[in-house]
Amino acid sequence: MNDQEFRLYLKIDVVQLDFWIEQGWLIPETSRGQRQFRDADVARARLILDLMGNMGVNEAGVDIVMDLVDQLHGVRGTMGKLLTAIGRQERDVQQRLFETLKDVDRV
C-alpha cells in the first residue's frame, strides 16, 4: 500500500503520518523513493489511533506503548527460536529442559 492509500484507508493526513514516522512508531519500507506500508503498519497505525483517540494517551504514552509492543514482538520471536532449538534436541535433552523449567517455575 502506498502513502496515499495508507492515509486514505486510515483517514489521517500527511502531517500526522510524517509525525508517526519521525517518532519511529511506523517504519515503512521504501521502494524507488516511495514509502510502502504493510499490514503490520496498518495494525500499528490503528493502535496509535486508538491510543491517542479513544484512550486519550498522550505522545509520551504512545511512545512507551509502541516500545513495549516492539519488545514483546522481539521476545515472542526469541521464544519461537528457542522452542525450535529445543525441538531439534534429542528426546532426553528435551525432557531434562522441560523438567528444569518446571523446577525454575516453582522457585
OpenMM code with the backbone's topology and positions (N, CA, C; nanometers):
from openmm import Vec3, app, unit

residues = "MET ASN ASP GLN GLU PHE ARG LEU TYR LEU LYS ILE ASP VAL VAL GLN LEU ASP PHE TRP ILE GLU GLN GLY TRP LEU ILE PRO GLU THR SER ARG GLY GLN ARG GLN PHE ARG ASP ALA ASP VAL ALA ARG ALA ARG LEU ILE LEU ASP LEU MET GLY ASN MET GLY VAL ASN GLU ALA GLY VAL ASP ILE VAL MET ASP LEU VAL ASP GLN LEU HIS GLY VAL ARG GLY THR MET GLY LYS LEU LEU THR ALA ILE GLY ARG GLN GLU ARG ASP VAL GLN GLN ARG LEU PHE GLU THR LEU LYS ASP VAL ASP ARG VAL".split()
positions = [
    Vec3(0.0858, -0.1168, 0.0000),
    Vec3(0.0000, 0.0000, 0.0000),
    Vec3(0.0909, 0.1237, 0.0000),
    Vec3(0.0618, 0.2177, -0.0885),
    Vec3(0.1460, 0.3372, -0.0932),
    Vec3(0.1001, 0.4412, 0.0098),
    Vec3(0.1711, 0.5506, 0.0139),
    Vec3(0.1478, 0.6570, 0.1117),
    Vec3(0.0027, 0.7075, 0.1086),
    Vec3(-0.0448, 0.7419, -0.0081),
    Vec3(-0.1792, 0.7982, -0.0201),
    Vec3(-0.2868, 0.6958, 0.0175),
    Vec3(-0.2714, 0.5734, -0.0296),
    Vec3(-0.3673, 0.4678, 0.0042),
    Vec3(-0.3726, 0.4453, 0.1545),
    Vec3(-0.2560, 0.4453, 0.2166),
    Vec3(-0.2455, 0.4255, 0.3612),
    Vec3(-0.3191, 0.5358, 0.4360),
    Vec3(-0.2936, 0.6602, 0.3970),
    Vec3(-0.3580, 0.7740, 0.4631),
    Vec3(-0.5087, 0.7732, 0.4429),
    Vec3(-0.5526, 0.7459, 0.3214),
    Vec3(-0.6961, 0.7410, 0.2930),
    Vec3(-0.7643, 0.6284, 0.3707),
    Vec3(-0.7007, 0.5144, 0.3758),
    Vec3(-0.7559, 0.3995, 0.4460),
    Vec3(-0.7762, 0.4298, 0.5943),
    Vec3(-0.6783, 0.4985, 0.6542),
    Vec3(-0.6836, 0.5288, 0.7969),
    Vec3(-0.7472, 0.6647, 0.8294),
    Vec3(-0.7764, 0.7412, 0.7244),
    Vec3(-0.8346, 0.8750, 0.7405),
    Vec3(-0.7453, 0.9652, 0.8262),
    Vec3(-0.6180, 0.9693, 0.7885),
    Vec3(-0.5220, 1.0572, 0.8549),
    Vec3(-0.4583, 1.1467, 0.7493),
    Vec3(-0.3988, 1.2570, 0.7954),
    Vec3(-0.3340, 1.3469, 0.6998),
    Vec3(-0.1834, 1.3214, 0.6966),
    Vec3(-0.1182, 1.3838, 0.6003),
    Vec3(0.0254, 1.3618, 0.5800),
    Vec3(0.1068, 1.4117, 0.6989),
    Vec3(0.0622, 1.5181, 0.7647),
    Vec3(0.1344, 1.5704, 0.8817),
    Vec3(0.1354, 1.4666, 0.9927),
    Vec3(0.0199, 1.4060, 1.0172),
    Vec3(0.0090, 1.3025, 1.1197),
    Vec3(0.0992, 1.1836, 1.0855),
    Vec3(0.0922, 1.1385, 0.9624),
    Vec3(0.1731, 1.0249, 0.9192),
    Vec3(0.3218, 1.0556, 0.9316),
    Vec3(0.3625, 1.1710, 0.8857),
    Vec3(0.5035, 1.2093, 0.8953),
    Vec3(0.5504, 1.2133, 1.0403),
    Vec3(0.4646, 1.2608, 1.1292),
    Vec3(0.4998, 1.2668, 1.2715),
    Vec3(0.5188, 1.1259, 1.3272),
    Vec3(0.4284, 1.0365, 1.2937),
    Vec3(0.4393, 0.8991, 1.3433),
    Vec3(0.5671, 0.8332, 1.2943),
    Vec3(0.6043, 0.8613, 1.1710),
    Vec3(0.7279, 0.8060, 1.1155),
    Vec3(0.8488, 0.8693, 1.1842),
    Vec3(0.8433, 1.0011, 1.2055),
    Vec3(0.9505, 1.0719, 1.2778),
    Vec3(0.9731, 1.0125, 1.4162),
    Vec3(0.8633, 0.9797, 1.4835),
    Vec3(0.8709, 0.9244, 1.6185),
    Vec3(0.9202, 0.7791, 1.6199),
    Vec3(0.9211, 0.7164, 1.5023),
    Vec3(0.9624, 0.5771, 1.4936),
    Vec3(0.8505, 0.4794, 1.5251),
    Vec3(0.7275, 0.5297, 1.5343),
    Vec3(0.6133, 0.4422, 1.5621),
    Vec3(0.5789, 0.3578, 1.4403),
    Vec3(0.6059, 0.4122, 1.3226),
    Vec3(0.5893, 0.3402, 1.1967),
    Vec3(0.7208, 0.3484, 1.1209),
    Vec3(0.7591, 0.2377, 1.0608),
    Vec3(0.8815, 0.2362, 0.9807),
    Vec3(0.8480, 0.1687, 0.8477),
    Vec3(0.7957, 0.2464, 0.7542),
    Vec3(0.7571, 0.1866, 0.6256),
    Vec3(0.8801, 0.1479, 0.5443),
    Vec3(0.8592, 0.0543, 0.4545),
    Vec3(0.9647, 0.0203, 0.3591),
    Vec3(0.9684, 0.1303, 0.2536),
    Vec3(1.0821, 0.1465, 0.1905),
    Vec3(1.0943, 0.2454, 0.0839),
    Vec3(1.1341, 0.1739, -0.0443),
    Vec3(1.0592, 0.2010, -0.1490),
    Vec3(1.0869, 0.1416, -0.2788),
    Vec3(1.0804, 0.2514, -0.3837),
    Vec3(1.1921, 0.2718, -0.4527),
    Vec3(1.2029, 0.3768, -0.5546),
    Vec3(1.1600, 0.5137, -0.5008),
    Vec3(1.2041, 0.5443, -0.3788),
    Vec3(1.1756, 0.6741, -0.3182),
    Vec3(1.0343, 0.6885, -0.2648),
    Vec3(0.9548, 0.5841, -0.2709),
    Vec3(0.8166, 0.5883, -0.2239),
    Vec3(0.8027, 0.5003, -0.0995),
    Vec3(0.7272, 0.5510, -0.0024),
    Vec3(0.7001, 0.4719, 0.1168),
    Vec3(0.5960, 0.3653, 0.0835),
    Vec3(0.6194, 0.2461, 0.1347),
    Vec3(0.5266, 0.1347, 0.1175),
    Vec3(0.4904, 0.0805, 0.2551),
    Vec3(0.3614, 0.0584, 0.2760),
    Vec3(0.3123, 0.0132, 0.4058),
    Vec3(0.2565, -0.1282, 0.3951),
    Vec3(0.2841, -0.2069, 0.4983),
    Vec3(0.2382, -0.3457, 0.5051),
    Vec3(0.1196, -0.3562, 0.6009),
    Vec3(0.0647, -0.4757, 0.6114),
    Vec3(-0.0461, -0.4995, 0.7036),
    Vec3(-0.0063, -0.4690, 0.8480),
    Vec3(0.1181, -0.5005, 0.8818),
    Vec3(0.1659, -0.4724, 1.0181),
    Vec3(0.1646, -0.3217, 1.0458),
    Vec3(0.1952, -0.2406, 0.9449),
    Vec3(0.1914, -0.0951, 0.9607),
    Vec3(0.0478, -0.0474, 0.9840),
    Vec3(-0.0462, -0.1098, 0.9147),
    Vec3(-0.1876, -0.0741, 0.9338),
    Vec3(-0.2292, -0.1060, 1.0768),
    Vec3(-0.1906, -0.2230, 1.1258),
    Vec3(-0.2246, -0.2627, 1.2627),
    Vec3(-0.1634, -0.1664, 1.3637),
    Vec3(-0.0377, -0.1280, 1.3427),
    Vec3(0.0277, -0.0333, 1.4344),
    Vec3(-0.0412, 0.1027, 1.4297),
    Vec3(-0.0781, 0.1468, 1.3095),
    Vec3(-0.1447, 0.2764, 1.2955),
    Vec3(-0.2809, 0.2750, 1.3655),
    Vec3(-0.3528, 0.1650, 1.3519),
    Vec3(-0.4824, 0.1538, 1.4215),
    Vec3(-0.4635, 0.1601, 1.5727),
    Vec3(-0.3592, 0.0946, 1.6214),
    Vec3(-0.3289, 0.1005, 1.7645),
    Vec3(-0.2990, 0.2436, 1.8064),
    Vec3(-0.2189, 0.3139, 1.7291),
    Vec3(-0.1855, 0.4543, 1.7595),
    Vec3(-0.3126, 0.5385, 1.7624),
    Vec3(-0.3983, 0.5191, 1.6647),
    Vec3(-0.5246, 0.5945, 1.6599),
    Vec3(-0.6107, 0.5654, 1.7827),
    Vec3(-0.6192, 0.4389, 1.8210),
    Vec3(-0.6961, 0.4028, 1.9409),
    Vec3(-0.6359, 0.4641, 2.0662),
    Vec3(-0.5040, 0.4553, 2.0774),
    Vec3(-0.4373, 0.5090, 2.1965),
    Vec3(-0.4604, 0.6593, 2.2089),
    Vec3(-0.4387, 0.7316, 2.0995),
    Vec3(-0.4478, 0.8777, 2.1046),
    Vec3(-0.5927, 0.9275, 2.1022),
    Vec3(-0.6809, 0.8493, 2.0431),
    Vec3(-0.8199, 0.8917, 2.0325),
    Vec3(-0.9033, 0.8414, 2.1474),
    Vec3(-0.9490, 0.7192, 2.1358),
    Vec3(-1.0407, 0.6595, 2.2331),
    Vec3(-0.9846, 0.6517, 2.3743),
    Vec3(-0.8561, 0.6256, 2.3856),
    Vec3(-0.7962, 0.6051, 2.5171),
    Vec3(-0.7341, 0.7314, 2.5756),
    Vec3(-0.7178, 0.8335, 2.4948),
    Vec3(-0.6651, 0.9606, 2.5441),
    Vec3(-0.5201, 0.9585, 2.5881),
    Vec3(-0.4402, 0.8680, 2.5295),
    Vec3(-0.2983, 0.8577, 2.5655),
    Vec3(-0.2215, 0.9677, 2.4934),
    Vec3(-0.1314, 1.0350, 2.5666),
    Vec3(-0.0523, 1.1409, 2.5037),
    Vec3(0.0662, 1.0819, 2.4271),
    Vec3(0.1421, 1.1681, 2.3595),
    Vec3(0.2524, 1.1227, 2.2743),
    Vec3(0.3566, 1.0424, 2.3515),
    Vec3(0.3894, 1.0878, 2.4724),
    Vec3(0.4882, 1.0154, 2.5535),
    Vec3(0.4367, 0.8755, 2.5870),
    Vec3(0.3082, 0.8655, 2.6154),
    Vec3(0.2484, 0.7359, 2.6447),
    Vec3(0.2477, 0.6447, 2.5236),
    Vec3(0.2168, 0.7007, 2.4076),
    Vec3(0.2176, 0.6211, 2.2839),
    Vec3(0.3592, 0.5700, 2.2587),
    Vec3(0.4573, 0.6544, 2.2822),
    Vec3(0.5970, 0.6150, 2.2643),
    Vec3(0.6301, 0.4939, 2.3512),
    Vec3(0.5867, 0.4967, 2.4763),
    Vec3(0.6118, 0.3858, 2.5691),
    Vec3(0.5393, 0.2599, 2.5232),
    Vec3(0.4117, 0.2737, 2.4875),
    Vec3(0.3340, 0.1575, 2.4441),
    Vec3(0.3947, 0.0944, 2.3195),
    Vec3(0.4332, 0.1759, 2.2226),
    Vec3(0.4895, 0.1210, 2.0992),
    Vec3(0.6231, 0.0520, 2.1268),
    Vec3(0.7015, 0.1070, 2.2176),
    Vec3(0.8278, 0.0432, 2.2562),
    Vec3(0.8004, -0.0923, 2.3214),
    Vec3(0.7000, -0.0977, 2.4085),
    Vec3(0.6646, -0.2239, 2.4734),
    Vec3(0.6127, -0.3261, 2.3718),
    Vec3(0.5347, -0.2809, 2.2758),
    Vec3(0.4860, -0.3701, 2.1698),
    Vec3(0.6045, -0.4282, 2.0931),
    Vec3(0.7020, -0.3443, 2.0605),
    Vec3(0.8204, -0.3907, 1.9880),
    Vec3(0.9004, -0.4904, 2.0718),
    Vec3(0.9137, -0.4623, 2.2012),
    Vec3(0.9861, -0.5542, 2.2893),
    Vec3(0.9142, -0.6887, 2.2972),
    Vec3(0.7828, -0.6843, 2.3108),
    Vec3(0.7040, -0.8067, 2.3189),
    Vec3(0.7179, -0.8884, 2.1907),
    Vec3(0.7145, -0.8199, 2.0782),
    Vec3(0.7322, -0.8877, 1.9499),
    Vec3(0.8693, -0.9550, 1.9434),
    Vec3(0.9712, -0.8867, 1.9908),
    Vec3(1.1063, -0.9435, 1.9934),
    Vec3(1.1153, -1.0656, 2.0834),
    Vec3(1.0519, -1.0588, 2.1987),
    Vec3(1.0532, -1.1717, 2.2917),
    Vec3(0.9802, -1.2916, 2.2311),
    Vec3(0.8680, -1.2656, 2.1654),
    Vec3(0.7945, -1.3754, 2.1014),
    Vec3(0.8796, -1.4418, 1.9937),
    Vec3(0.9537, -1.3616, 1.9171),
    Vec3(1.0423, -1.4180, 1.8154),
    Vec3(1.1513, -1.5036, 1.8768),
    Vec3(1.2096, -1.4548, 1.9844),
    Vec3(1.3145, -1.5290, 2.0544),
    Vec3(1.2591, -1.6587, 2.1117),
    Vec3(1.1394, -1.6532, 2.1695),
    Vec3(1.0777, -1.7741, 2.2250),
    Vec3(1.0516, -1.8772, 2.1147),
    Vec3(1.0074, -1.8300, 1.9999),
    Vec3(0.9849, -1.9216, 1.8882),
    Vec3(1.1126, -1.9920, 1.8464),
    Vec3(1.2221, -1.9169, 1.8400),
    Vec3(1.3517, -1.9758, 1.8038),
    Vec3(1.3981, -2.0747, 1.9104),
    Vec3(1.3761, -2.0395, 2.0368),
    Vec3(1.4149, -2.1275, 2.1466),
    Vec3(1.3378, -2.2594, 2.1397),
    Vec3(1.2071, -2.2501, 2.1148),
    Vec3(1.1266, -2.3718, 2.1032),
    Vec3(1.1702, -2.4572, 1.9837),
    Vec3(1.2054, -2.3926, 1.8751),
    Vec3(1.2559, -2.4661, 1.7586),
    Vec3(1.3867, -2.5370, 1.7941),
    Vec3(1.4760, -2.4665, 1.8640),
    Vec3(1.6038, -2.5262, 1.9034),
    Vec3(1.5820, -2.6436, 1.9982),
    Vec3(1.4894, -2.6291, 2.0917),
    Vec3(1.4596, -2.7394, 2.1839),
    Vec3(1.4019, -2.8579, 2.1068),
    Vec3(1.3152, -2.8282, 2.0117),
    Vec3(1.2549, -2.9343, 1.9315),
    Vec3(1.3549, -3.0127, 1.8497),
    Vec3(1.4694, -2.9561, 1.8217),
    Vec3(1.5738, -3.0237, 1.7431),
    Vec3(1.6662, -3.1096, 1.8301),
    Vec3(1.6481, -3.1017, 1.9608),
    Vec3(1.7323, -3.1795, 2.0520),
    Vec3(1.6778, -3.3215, 2.0652),
    Vec3(1.7639, -3.4080, 2.1136),
    Vec3(1.7212, -3.5452, 2.1392),
    Vec3(1.6158, -3.5454, 2.2492),
    Vec3(1.5343, -3.6501, 2.2497),
    Vec3(1.4203, -3.6576, 2.3417),
    Vec3(1.4621, -3.6426, 2.4880),
    Vec3(1.5714, -3.7061, 2.5290),
    Vec3(1.6140, -3.6980, 2.6693),
    Vec3(1.6580, -3.5562, 2.7054),
    Vec3(1.7197, -3.4859, 2.6119),
    Vec3(1.7606, -3.3467, 2.6360),
    Vec3(1.6358, -3.2592, 2.6494),
    Vec3(1.5384, -3.2800, 2.5628),
    Vec3(1.4121, -3.2051, 2.5716),
    Vec3(1.3474, -3.2279, 2.7076),
    Vec3(1.3437, -3.3525, 2.7487),
    Vec3(1.2806, -3.3869, 2.8766),
    Vec3(1.3506, -3.3165, 2.9926),
    Vec3(1.4843, -3.3172, 2.9931),
    Vec3(1.5605, -3.2507, 3.1002),
    Vec3(1.5340, -3.1003, 3.0995),
    Vec3(1.5268, -3.0402, 2.9812),
    Vec3(1.4995, -2.8963, 2.9735),
    Vec3(1.3614, -2.8638, 3.0302),
    Vec3(1.2610, -2.9420, 2.9943),
    Vec3(1.1262, -2.9161, 3.0440),
    Vec3(1.1155, -2.9409, 3.1944),
    Vec3(1.1864, -3.0399, 3.2442),
    Vec3(1.1879, -3.0648, 3.3893),
    Vec3(1.2553, -2.9485, 3.4617),
    Vec3(1.3649, -2.8984, 3.4054),
    Vec3(1.4334, -2.7833, 3.4646),
    Vec3(1.3420, -2.6610, 3.4651),
    Vec3(1.2672, -2.6446, 3.3580),
    Vec3(1.1726, -2.5332, 3.3504),
    Vec3(1.0677, -2.5430, 3.4613),
    Vec3(1.0184, -2.6632, 3.4860),
    Vec3(0.9210, -2.6843, 3.5948),
    Vec3(0.9835, -2.6477, 3.7283),
    Vec3(1.1102, -2.6892, 3.7503),
    Vec3(1.1794, -2.6591, 3.8753),
    Vec3(1.1963, -2.5088, 3.8943),
    Vec3(1.2340, -2.4402, 3.7880),
    Vec3(1.2532, -2.2947, 3.7943),
    Vec3(1.1218, -2.2249, 3.8230),
    Vec3(1.0133, -2.2777, 3.7669),
    Vec3(0.8808, -2.2192, 3.7856),
    Vec3(0.8353, -2.2277, 3.9321),
    Vec3(0.8825, -2.3278, 4.0027),
    Vec3(0.8441, -2.3463, 4.1434),
    Vec3(0.9162, -2.2488, 4.2369),
    Vec3(1.0254, -2.1932, 4.1922),
    Vec3(1.1078, -2.1044, 4.2774),
    Vec3(1.0417, -1.9725, 4.3012),
] * unit.nanometer
topology = app.Topology()
chain = topology.addChain("A")
for resn in residues:
    res = topology.addResidue(resn, chain)
    for name in ("N", "CA", "C"):
        topology.addAtom(name, app.Element.getBySymbol(name[0]), res)
